[in-house]
Amino acid sequence: MTKFTSFLFYPYLALLFWLPIPLGSNRPLWWSLAALMAGALLLVWAVGRGFGYGHIPRPLRRARWPLLVLVLFNCWLAFKLLPAGVLPALLESDLVRQAYIDAVGSVPWLVVDWHAGAETLLRSLGLLSLAVLTILLVRTQRRVEQVLGVLMLAGLVQAMYGSMMTLTGVEFGFFEAKTWSRGLASGTYINRNHYANMLVLSLAAGIGLLICRMGFNEKESWRARLLSFLITLMSSKVPIRVFLAIIVVALVLTHSRMGNTSFFVALLLVGFGSILLMRRFHGPLFVLVASLLVIDIFLVGTWFGLEQVVERIQQTVQMDQDQWVLNDGNRRDVSRETGIIIHTAGPAGIGGGSFYTVYPAWRTGDQKFMDHAHNDYLQLLLEYGLPGFALLGVFMLLVLGQVIRRLHQPDDVEGFGVAFATGIAVSAMLIHISVEFNLQIYANAAWFVVLCMLPWCRPRTYAHVASMSANSDTSL
């Protein structure tokens, strides 16, 4: 059985590493291949299970509720593709009805753009397959750390490539010269803000991996644990710290205002929030968070131009009619117009991927072309309606609840580290998507789903191992 899951686990890791490389998998060819591979791996596992080569792991039972919510969300997307006659009440929306009256003289579907809705369903099924695969294949603490390590290394490769392109002035993206974000780090992505979000997810994974390997003993005094942590940090964990610093350099070089802000705020929230959840001072964790802030942000960041990012953030906000508004007319306009469309579309939404179809009719004359709302909260509510938006909200609450439970258990260093990584990823994503559409980028969404599922992937024998360790006089 171990060989069978290993046979599937390494292609799963390869998929995670590959996802950001081809333009963040934000093209039909690349996200289709990614979703197909995830579905194929899940199918192989199911066939193997039928032939007795695998068993249903215990984490699948623990993760049944978040997985059920994701299944219901996909069912809602599939339901929206049915003929409109199955539920006429949903067509009270003047927007949906008029769109099809103008196009074909009737209202045959519950979505404005059926083909875009079908593509959205396929993308979502690919993400669901990754979520299930994470629970099925990541069965040991070693595999959890391998997943975190792969996400960190994939981000490191992107960080080194993006930084090199920017610092040398070569300016190449994914096998072609860059036309966007010239002079700024964007790796193999088109948009530097989406690239910055990917780097933040990689940083979250790397920080979680570092905590998992801290290995302090809670029975020791805080001075002994702090000294042990510092020795560990300066020896075997040096490569991870160097990797994190390199990724921070690339993040600063993106000059992404919200990308940098989301990481720093998420690190502060989760870092010091977790210390409060422990209800006692925890020296090693405090030193780790402080070192990340001081070394990675103020020293490394300042050397590579953090002050330029701060200046851009300060210029982002201006006073307008006694209200603080974004100094970005295009994003402000599209957010306002999306709010109007939401009010017109009704509670069922216009269907996944339909923003691209609907928005041009609402765009003002001086508004630039927008294929996304630059605010995932608004776009998700518009496309998926109240039912879909509520299901995604429930999923996030379940993830946050699991993170808080794990952060309440500092004695379980490995589980604590995974929860720390997920907490940073979730906090940063929830902040960043208020001004961007990171969840529409397939690689970013896939990594985010994997990080959200990892807190449920704890070894089933951990309780026995912890009990044996507590009663043992020897330490490794």
C-alpha positions as CSV (number, residue, x, y, z in Angstrom):
1,M,0.0,0.0,0.0
2,T,2.9,2.3,0.8
3,K,4.4,1.7,-2.6
4,F,1.0,2.4,-4.3
5,T,0.5,5.8,-2.6
6,S,4.2,6.6,-3.2
7,F,3.6,5.9,-6.9
8,L,0.9,8.6,-6.9
9,F,2.5,10.9,-4.4
10,Y,5.5,11.9,-6.4
11,P,3.5,12.9,-9.6
12,Y,1.3,14.9,-7.2
13,L,4.4,16.7,-6.0
14,A,5.6,17.2,-9.5
15,L,2.2,18.7,-10.4
16,L,2.4,21.2,-7.5
17,F,5.9,22.2,-8.6
18,W,4.9,22.7,-12.3
19,L,1.7,24.7,-11.7
20,P,3.3,28.2,-11.5
21,I,5.7,27.7,-14.4
22,P,3.5,28.1,-17.5
23,L,2.1,31.6,-16.8
24,G,0.7,30.5,-13.5
25,S,-1.4,27.9,-15.4
26,N,-3.6,30.8,-16.4
27,R,-4.3,29.7,-19.9
28,P,-6.9,27.1,-21.0
29,L,-4.2,24.7,-22.2
30,W,-2.2,24.7,-18.9
31,W,-5.1,24.7,-16.4
32,S,-6.8,21.9,-18.5
33,L,-3.7,19.8,-18.3
34,A,-3.3,20.4,-14.6
35,A,-7.0,19.6,-13.9
36,L,-6.7,16.5,-16.1
37,M,-3.6,15.2,-14.3
38,A,-5.2,15.8,-10.9
39,G,-8.4,13.9,-12.0
40,A,-6.3,11.1,-13.5
41,L,-4.3,10.7,-10.3
42,L,-7.6,10.5,-8.3
43,L,-9.0,8.0,-10.8
44,V,-5.9,5.8,-10.5
45,W,-6.2,5.9,-6.7
46,A,-9.9,4.9,-6.9
47,V,-9.1,2.0,-9.3
48,G,-6.3,0.9,-7.1
49,R,-8.6,1.0,-4.1
50,G,-11.0,-1.2,-5.9
51,F,-8.2,-3.8,-6.5
52,G,-7.2,-3.6,-2.8
53,Y,-4.0,-1.6,-3.3
54,G,-5.0,1.2,-1.0
55,H,-7.2,2.1,2.0
56,I,-9.2,5.1,3.0
57,P,-7.0,7.1,5.4
58,R,-8.3,8.4,8.7
59,P,-7.7,12.0,7.8
60,L,-10.4,11.7,5.1
61,R,-13.0,11.2,7.9
62,R,-11.7,14.2,9.8
63,A,-11.8,16.3,6.7
64,R,-15.2,15.2,5.6
65,W,-16.9,18.5,6.3
66,P,-14.6,20.8,4.2
67,L,-14.6,18.3,1.4
68,L,-18.4,18.0,1.6
69,V,-18.6,21.8,1.3
70,L,-16.4,21.8,-1.8
71,V,-18.5,19.0,-3.3
72,L,-21.7,21.0,-2.7
73,F,-20.0,24.0,-4.3
74,N,-19.3,22.0,-7.4
75,C,-22.8,20.7,-7.4
76,W,-24.1,24.3,-7.4
77,L,-21.9,25.1,-10.4
78,A,-23.2,22.0,-12.2
79,F,-26.8,22.9,-11.4
80,K,-26.3,26.4,-12.9
81,L,-25.6,24.7,-16.2
82,L,-29.0,23.0,-16.4
83,P,-31.8,24.4,-18.6
84,A,-33.5,27.4,-17.1
85,G,-36.9,25.6,-17.0
86,V,-35.8,23.5,-14.0
87,L,-36.1,26.5,-11.7
88,P,-37.9,29.6,-13.2
89,A,-37.7,31.6,-10.0
90,L,-33.9,32.0,-10.5
91,L,-34.7,33.9,-13.7
92,E,-36.2,36.9,-11.9
93,S,-32.9,38.6,-12.7
94,D,-33.4,41.1,-15.5
95,L,-29.8,40.8,-16.4
96,V,-29.8,37.1,-17.1
97,R,-33.1,37.2,-19.0
98,Q,-32.2,40.3,-21.1
99,A,-28.8,38.9,-22.0
100,Y,-30.3,35.9,-23.7
101,I,-33.3,37.7,-25.2
102,D,-30.8,40.0,-27.0
103,A,-28.7,37.1,-28.0
104,V,-31.0,34.2,-29.0
105,G,-34.5,35.4,-28.2
106,S,-35.0,33.1,-25.2
107,V,-33.5,32.2,-21.9
108,P,-32.3,28.6,-22.1
109,W,-29.8,28.4,-19.2
110,L,-29.2,29.6,-15.7
111,V,-25.9,31.3,-16.6
112,V,-25.2,34.1,-19.0
113,D,-22.3,32.3,-20.7
114,W,-22.8,28.6,-20.7
115,H,-19.3,27.8,-22.1
116,A,-17.6,29.9,-19.5
117,G,-19.7,28.3,-16.8
118,A,-18.6,24.8,-18.1
119,E,-15.0,25.9,-18.0
120,T,-15.4,27.1,-14.5
121,L,-16.9,23.8,-13.4
122,L,-14.0,21.9,-14.9
123,R,-11.5,24.2,-13.2
124,S,-13.3,23.7,-9.9
125,L,-13.4,20.0,-10.3
126,G,-9.6,20.0,-10.8
127,L,-9.2,21.9,-7.5
128,L,-11.5,19.5,-5.8
129,S,-9.4,16.6,-7.0
130,L,-6.3,18.3,-5.6
131,A,-8.0,18.7,-2.3
132,V,-9.0,15.1,-2.1
133,L,-5.6,13.9,-3.3
134,T,-4.0,15.9,-0.5
135,I,-6.0,14.1,2.1
136,L,-5.5,10.7,0.5
137,L,-1.8,10.9,-0.3
138,V,-0.3,13.1,2.4
139,R,-0.5,10.5,5.2
140,T,2.7,11.0,7.2
141,Q,4.5,14.0,8.7
142,R,7.4,13.4,6.3
143,R,5.0,13.8,3.4
144,V,3.5,16.9,4.9
145,E,7.0,18.4,5.1
146,Q,7.7,17.3,1.5
147,V,4.6,19.2,0.3
148,L,5.7,22.3,2.2
149,G,9.2,21.8,0.8
150,V,8.1,21.5,-2.8
151,L,5.9,24.7,-2.5
152,M,8.9,26.5,-1.0
153,L,11.3,25.3,-3.7
154,A,8.9,26.1,-6.5
155,G,8.6,29.6,-5.1
156,L,12.4,29.8,-4.8
157,V,12.9,28.9,-8.4
158,Q,10.4,31.5,-9.4
159,A,12.0,34.0,-7.1
160,M,15.5,33.4,-8.4
161,Y,14.3,33.6,-12.0
162,G,12.2,36.8,-11.5
163,S,15.0,38.5,-9.5
164,M,17.6,37.6,-12.1
165,M,15.4,38.9,-15.0
166,T,14.8,42.2,-13.1
167,L,18.4,42.8,-11.8
168,T,20.0,42.0,-15.2
169,G,17.5,43.7,-17.4
170,V,17.0,40.7,-19.6
171,E,13.2,40.8,-19.0
172,F,12.0,37.4,-20.2
173,G,8.9,35.7,-18.9
174,F,7.7,32.2,-20.0
175,F,9.8,31.7,-23.2
176,E,9.0,35.1,-24.5
177,A,10.1,38.7,-23.9
178,K,8.1,40.5,-21.3
179,T,5.5,43.1,-22.4
180,W,4.0,43.7,-19.0
181,S,5.7,44.5,-15.6
182,R,9.0,45.5,-17.2
183,G,11.5,46.6,-14.7
184,L,9.7,44.6,-12.0
185,A,9.9,41.0,-10.9
186,S,7.1,38.8,-12.3
187,G,8.8,35.5,-12.9
188,T,7.0,33.4,-15.5
189,Y,3.7,35.2,-14.6
190,I,2.2,38.0,-16.7
191,N,0.9,40.0,-13.7
192,R,3.4,40.9,-11.0
193,N,0.6,41.0,-8.4
194,H,-0.4,37.4,-9.0
195,Y,3.3,36.5,-8.9
196,A,3.7,38.2,-5.6
197,N,0.7,36.3,-4.2
198,M,2.4,33.0,-5.3
199,L,5.6,34.0,-3.5
200,V,3.6,34.8,-0.4
201,L,2.1,31.3,-0.5
202,S,5.6,29.9,-0.9
203,L,6.8,31.9,2.0
204,A,4.0,30.6,4.1
205,A,5.0,27.0,3.3
206,G,8.7,27.7,4.0
207,I,7.9,29.3,7.4
208,G,5.7,26.3,8.3
209,L,8.4,23.9,7.3
210,L,11.0,25.8,9.4
211,I,8.7,25.6,12.5
212,C,8.0,21.9,11.9
213,R,11.7,21.2,12.1
214,M,12.4,23.4,15.2
215,G,12.1,20.3,17.4
216,F,12.2,22.1,20.8
217,N,11.4,20.2,24.0
218,E,8.6,21.8,26.0
219,K,9.9,20.2,29.3
220,E,13.1,22.3,29.1
221,S,13.3,25.8,30.5
222,W,12.5,28.6,28.1
223,R,16.2,29.6,28.1
224,A,17.3,26.1,27.1
225,R,14.6,26.0,24.4
226,L,15.6,29.4,23.1
227,L,19.3,28.4,23.0
228,S,18.4,25.1,21.2
229,F,16.3,27.0,18.7
230,L,19.1,29.5,17.9
231,I,21.6,26.7,17.5
232,T,19.2,24.8,15.2
233,L,18.4,28.0,13.3
234,M,22.1,28.7,12.6
235,S,23.0,25.2,11.6
236,S,20.8,22.7,9.8
237,K,18.1,25.2,9.1
238,V,20.3,27.8,7.4
239,P,19.3,26.7,3.9
240,I,15.6,27.3,4.6
241,R,16.3,30.7,6.1
242,V,18.4,31.6,3.0
243,F,15.7,30.4,0.7
244,L,13.1,32.5,2.6
245,A,15.3,35.6,2.3
246,I,15.7,35.1,-1.5
247,I,11.9,34.8,-1.9
248,V,11.4,38.0,0.2
249,V,13.9,39.7,-2.2
250,A,11.7,38.8,-5.2
251,L,8.6,39.8,-3.3
252,V,10.0,43.3,-2.7
253,L,11.2,43.5,-6.3
254,T,7.6,43.0,-7.5
255,H,6.8,46.4,-5.9
256,S,3.3,44.9,-5.4
257,R,1.7,47.1,-2.8
258,M,-0.9,44.6,-1.5
259,G,1.3,41.6,-2.1
260,N,3.9,42.9,0.3
261,T,1.4,44.3,2.7
262,S,-0.6,41.0,2.8
263,F,2.5,39.0,3.7
264,F,3.7,41.4,6.4
265,V,0.3,41.8,8.0
266,A,-0.4,38.0,7.8
267,L,2.9,37.3,9.5
268,L,2.2,39.7,12.3
269,L,-1.4,38.4,12.8
270,V,-0.6,34.7,12.8
271,G,2.8,35.1,14.5
272,F,1.7,37.1,17.5
273,G,-1.8,35.7,17.4
274,S,-0.5,32.2,17.8
275,I,1.6,33.3,20.8
276,L,-1.5,34.7,22.4
277,L,-3.4,31.5,21.7
278,M,-0.6,29.6,23.6
279,R,-1.4,31.6,26.7
280,R,2.2,31.7,27.6
281,F,5.4,33.3,26.3
282,H,7.1,31.1,23.7
283,G,10.7,32.2,23.2
284,P,11.6,30.2,20.0
285,L,8.5,31.2,18.1
286,F,8.9,34.9,19.2
287,V,12.5,34.9,18.0
288,L,11.5,33.3,14.7
289,V,8.7,35.8,13.9
290,A,11.0,38.7,15.0
291,S,13.9,37.4,12.9
292,L,11.6,37.2,9.9
293,L,10.4,40.7,10.4
294,V,13.9,42.2,11.1
295,I,16.1,40.2,8.8
296,D,13.8,39.5,5.9
297,I,11.8,42.7,5.8
298,F,13.9,45.6,7.2
299,L,17.4,44.5,6.2
300,V,17.0,42.4,3.0
301,G,13.9,44.3,2.0
302,T,15.4,47.8,2.5
303,W,18.5,46.7,0.5
304,F,16.4,45.7,-2.5
305,G,14.0,48.7,-2.5
306,L,11.4,48.2,0.2
307,E,11.2,52.0,0.6
308,Q,9.8,52.2,-3.0
309,V,7.1,49.8,-2.1
310,V,6.2,51.9,1.0
311,E,6.2,55.0,-1.1
312,R,3.7,53.4,-3.6
313,I,1.5,52.3,-0.7
314,Q,1.5,55.9,0.7
315,Q,0.6,57.2,-2.8
316,T,-2.2,54.7,-3.2
317,V,-4.5,56.4,-0.7
318,Q,-5.7,60.0,-1.1
319,M,-8.5,62.1,0.5
320,D,-11.6,62.6,-1.7
321,Q,-14.7,64.3,-0.4
322,D,-13.8,63.4,3.2
323,Q,-13.6,59.7,2.4
324,W,-10.5,57.5,1.9
325,V,-10.6,56.0,-1.6
326,L,-8.1,54.1,-3.7
327,N,-6.0,56.3,-6.0
328,D,-6.7,53.9,-8.8
329,G,-9.6,55.0,-10.9
330,N,-9.9,51.8,-13.0
331,R,-10.1,49.5,-10.0
332,R,-12.4,51.8,-8.2
333,D,-14.8,52.1,-11.1
334,V,-14.9,48.4,-11.8
335,S,-15.6,47.7,-8.1
336,R,-18.5,50.2,-8.1
337,E,-19.9,48.9,-11.4
338,T,-19.6,45.3,-10.2
339,G,-21.6,46.2,-7.2
340,I,-24.4,47.6,-9.4
341,I,-24.3,44.4,-11.6
342,I,-24.6,42.3,-8.4
343,H,-27.7,44.2,-7.4
344,T,-29.2,43.7,-10.9
345,A,-28.2,40.1,-11.3
346,G,-30.1,38.7,-8.3
347,P,-29.2,36.2,-5.6
348,A,-28.4,33.3,-8.0
349,G,-25.6,35.0,-9.7
350,I,-24.8,35.2,-13.4
351,G,-22.7,32.0,-13.6
352,G,-19.0,31.2,-13.3
353,G,-16.7,33.0,-15.8
354,S,-19.6,35.3,-17.0
355,F,-18.0,38.5,-15.7
356,Y,-16.0,38.7,-18.9
357,T,-19.3,38.5,-20.9
358,V,-21.4,40.9,-18.9
359,Y,-19.1,43.7,-17.8
360,P,-18.4,45.4,-21.2
361,A,-22.1,46.5,-21.3
362,W,-21.6,48.3,-18.0
363,R,-18.1,49.7,-18.7
364,T,-17.9,53.5,-18.9
365,G,-16.3,55.2,-21.9
366,D,-13.0,56.0,-20.2
367,Q,-12.7,52.7,-18.4
368,K,-10.0,50.3,-19.5
369,F,-10.8,46.8,-20.5
370,M,-11.3,44.5,-17.5
371,D,-11.8,40.7,-17.7
372,H,-12.0,40.4,-13.9
373,A,-13.4,42.6,-11.2
374,H,-10.0,43.1,-9.4
375,N,-11.8,42.1,-6.2
376,D,-12.5,38.4,-5.8
377,Y,-15.1,39.0,-3.1
378,L,-17.3,40.9,-5.6
379,Q,-16.6,38.6,-8.5
380,L,-17.3,35.5,-6.6
381,L,-20.6,37.0,-5.3
382,L,-21.6,38.1,-8.8
383,E,-20.8,34.9,-10.6
384,Y,-21.7,32.3,-8.0
385,G,-24.5,34.1,-6.2
386,L,-25.4,33.9,-2.6
387,P,-25.4,30.1,-2.4
388,G,-21.9,29.7,-3.9
389,F,-20.5,32.6,-2.0
390,A,-21.9,31.2,1.3
391,L,-20.4,27.8,0.6
392,L,-17.0,29.2,0.0
393,G,-17.4,31.2,3.2
394,V,-18.3,28.1,5.2
395,F,-15.2,26.4,3.8
396,M,-12.9,29.2,4.9
397,L,-14.5,29.2,8.4
398,L,-13.8,25.5,8.7
399,V,-10.2,26.0,7.6
400,L,-9.7,28.8,10.1
401,G,-11.3,26.8,12.9
402,Q,-8.9,23.9,12.2
403,V,-6.0,26.3,12.1
404,I,-7.0,27.8,15.5
405,R,-7.3,24.3,17.0
406,R,-3.9,23.3,15.9
407,L,-2.3,26.6,17.1
408,H,-3.8,25.8,20.5
409,Q,-1.6,22.7,20.6
410,P,2.1,24.0,20.7
411,D,3.3,20.6,22.1
412,D,2.6,19.2,18.6
413,V,5.3,21.1,16.9
414,E,4.7,19.5,13.4
415,G,0.9,20.2,13.6
416,F,1.6,23.7,14.9
417,G,3.9,24.4,12.0
418,V,1.4,23.3,9.4
419,A,-1.3,25.4,11.0
420,F,1.1,28.3,11.0
421,A,1.7,28.0,7.3
422,T,-2.0,27.7,6.5
423,G,-2.8,30.6,8.8
424,I,-0.4,32.9,6.9
425,A,-1.6,31.7,3.5
426,V,-5.3,32.2,4.4
427,S,-4.8,35.6,6.1
428,A,-2.6,36.9,3.2
429,M,-5.0,35.6,0.5
430,L,-8.1,37.1,2.2
431,I,-6.3,40.5,2.4
432,H,-4.9,40.4,-1.2
433,I,-8.1,39.4,-3.0
434,S,-9.8,42.6,-1.9
435,V,-7.9,44.3,-4.7
436,E,-6.9,41.5,-7.0
437,F,-8.3,38.3,-8.6
438,N,-5.7,35.8,-7.3
439,L,-8.2,33.0,-7.0
440,Q,-8.9,33.2,-10.7
441,I,-5.2,32.3,-11.3
442,Y,-5.2,28.5,-11.4
443,A,-1.7,27.9,-9.9
444,N,-2.4,30.3,-7.0
445,A,-5.9,28.8,-6.3
446,A,-4.4,25.2,-6.4
447,W,-1.6,26.0,-4.0
448,F,-4.1,27.7,-1.7
449,V,-6.5,24.7,-1.7
450,V,-3.6,22.4,-0.9
451,L,-2.4,24.6,2.0
452,C,-6.0,24.8,3.3
453,M,-6.2,21.0,3.4
454,L,-2.9,20.3,5.0
455,P,-4.0,20.9,8.7
456,W,-6.2,17.8,8.4
457,C,-3.3,15.7,7.1
458,R,-1.8,14.6,10.4
459,P,-0.3,11.1,10.9
460,R,-2.9,8.8,12.5
461,T,-0.2,7.4,14.9
462,Y,0.9,10.8,16.2
463,A,-1.0,10.5,19.4
464,H,0.8,7.3,20.3
465,V,4.1,8.7,19.3
466,A,3.6,11.8,21.4
467,S,2.6,9.6,24.4
468,M,5.7,7.4,24.0
469,S,7.9,10.5,23.7
470,A,6.4,12.0,26.9
471,N,7.2,8.9,28.8
472,S,10.7,8.4,27.4
473,D,13.9,9.7,29.1
474,T,15.7,9.8,25.8
475,S,15.5,12.5,23.1
476,L,16.4,12.4,19.5
